[in-house]
């Protein structure tokens, strides 16, 4: 059990940091590709993939 947690701890920390950074970026972004509320749901529910999708396709380039 301790070995499993020690293997998963860095992945969990990475996911949390990525989600926090994505939510902060979501608050600062005024225009997105698609509805803003939908991007928030994607960021929060799709674990690691959601924040990455937001950074790659969600933010509208100015």
C-alpha positions as CSV (number, residue, x, y, z in Angstrom):
1,X,0.0,0.0,0.0
2,X,2.8,2.5,0.9
3,X,4.6,1.6,-2.4
4,X,1.5,2.3,-4.4
5,X,1.0,5.7,-2.8
6,X,4.7,6.6,-3.3
7,X,4.3,5.8,-7.0
8,X,1.0,7.8,-7.3
9,X,1.9,10.8,-5.2
10,X,3.9,12.7,-7.9
11,X,1.1,12.0,-10.4
12,X,-1.6,13.3,-8.0
13,X,0.5,16.4,-7.2
14,X,1.1,17.1,-10.9
15,X,-2.7,16.8,-11.6
16,X,-3.6,19.1,-8.8
17,X,-1.0,21.8,-9.8
18,X,-2.1,21.5,-13.4
19,X,-5.8,21.9,-12.5
20,X,-5.1,24.9,-10.2
21,X,-3.0,26.7,-12.9
22,X,-5.7,25.9,-15.5
23,X,-8.5,27.3,-13.3
24,X,-6.5,30.5,-12.7
25,X,-5.9,30.9,-16.4
26,X,-9.6,30.2,-17.0
27,X,-10.5,33.1,-14.7
28,X,-8.1,35.5,-16.4
29,X,-9.2,34.5,-19.9
30,X,-12.0,36.6,-21.2
31,X,-12.7,34.8,-24.5
32,X,-12.4,31.1,-25.1
33,X,-13.1,28.8,-28.0
34,X,-16.6,27.7,-26.9
35,X,-18.6,28.5,-23.8
36,X,-16.5,29.5,-20.7
37,X,-18.6,27.4,-18.3
38,X,-18.0,24.3,-20.4
39,X,-14.3,24.8,-20.3
40,X,-14.4,25.0,-16.5
41,X,-16.3,21.7,-16.3
42,X,-13.8,20.1,-18.7
43,X,-10.9,21.3,-16.6
44,X,-12.4,20.0,-13.4
45,X,-13.8,16.7,-14.5
46,X,-11.3,15.4,-17.0
47,X,-8.3,15.2,-14.7
48,X,-5.0,15.6,-16.5
49,X,-6.5,15.8,-20.0
50,X,-8.9,18.6,-19.3
51,X,-6.4,21.3,-18.3
52,X,-4.1,20.3,-21.2
53,X,-7.0,20.6,-23.6
54,X,-7.9,24.0,-22.3
55,X,-4.3,25.2,-22.8
56,X,-4.0,23.7,-26.3
57,X,-7.5,24.5,-27.8
58,X,-9.6,26.4,-25.2
59,X,-7.8,29.7,-25.0
60,X,-8.5,32.0,-27.9
61,X,-5.4,33.6,-29.3
62,X,-5.5,37.4,-29.6
